Amino acid sequence: MCVFVYVADHETEPASKREPTRFTEVYLAEVEEADFRLNARGERGTRTATLHKEGLVKLRQKWIYLDT
């Protein structure tokens, strides 16, 4: 799984004056089906899966870039 975390300026107007989008974190880790939890069906009837607590720890240990 690869996750990019970024900060984007969606408010400054005109848009040409906005700060550039900036990446703050990048993670790359091999996760398995057992690292996920299945969420209940949402309002639209679809199920989603998210990393459970231990899966998130596994992902965050494999950081590639952290803007401190």
Secondary structure as UniProt FT lines:
FT   STRAND          2..7
FT   HELIX           15..17
FT   STRAND          22..28
FT   HELIX           33..35
FT   STRAND          36..38
FT   TURN            43..44
FT   STRAND          49..51
FT   HELIX           53..60
FT   TURN            61..62
FT   STRAND          63..66
//
